[in-house]
Amino acid sequence: MEKAIGAYRHVTATDEFKEIERMFSRARHNEAAALRNARTEAEIAKALDIARNLLGMNMPPDQIAAATGLTREEIEGLRSVN
């Protein structure tokens, strides 16, 4: 058992192993960031869809902003597109 532990410690102490661990850590970080960005983009797209529908129902922009979390400028921008 001690021999196996010694071999493990030897392998994990190498520069190559440390570099591989660093790369895996960076890849996990990048993947998590990509998932957060995708979720944020999907949430914004949903808010914009809701705002378009509420504009179509003639709801005031201030109320739409409160309901969706979008800014009044973003909502006014939707109005100019329609």
Secondary structure, DSSP 8 states (H G I E B T S, - for coil): -HHHHHHHHHHHTSHHHHHHHHHHHHHHHHHHHHHHHHHHHHHHHHHHHHHHHHHHTT--HHHHHHHH---HHHHHHHHHH-
